[in-house]
Amino acid sequence: MTMDLAPTPSQTIGPFFHFSLTADTSLGCLAGPGAKGERIRLACHVLDGDGVPMDDAMIEIWQADADGNYNSADGSSFRSFGRLCTDKNGVCVFETVRPGEVPSPGGTLQAPHVNVLIFARGLLKQLVTRVYFYGEAANQNDPILALVPEDRRGTLMAHPHPEEPGLWTFEIRLCHECETVFFDV
């Protein structure tokens, strides 16, 4: 007897991150006590298409150290990777250092930035974006940022918090007219 089998439908990402992949909140601290550079906190705020905070998303970040190296020369005091889940307000906060410029394949330098992966319910695969720092002079010459239409570049900018020195805020909108720019990598 043969049995006809139907393929299992694709499943979206989440909402299982809070009790599995992101239980270790120490993954939100990229900069140890001896890390070189300007210490910052990067608050990522994830919103759905209706502007509602997503309390079950997971954010991974990859970044260079203050000297622009992904493999930090100062040993274990800086790691280039972080991962956190969002809280009930759709926010997670990473403790890190402001990254340095990194070389591009063409020999030019990329502006200081943080690479971001977003995992959330309703997504079939992770989304990829970048965080640039508002007001950074090197943004003008960044070859990746130059690929983004000028009127959309603002969706890639973190802004300094007006009342908390060292805190940068970055809003991730998963869809709608103010959707964050995502890269197809």
Helices and strands as residue ranges (DSSP letters): G 17-19, G 25-28, E 39-47, E 58-63, G 75-77, E 81-85, E 91-97, E 102-103, E 109-110, E 113-119, E 127-133, G 137-141, G 145-147, G 150-156, E 157-160, E 167-173
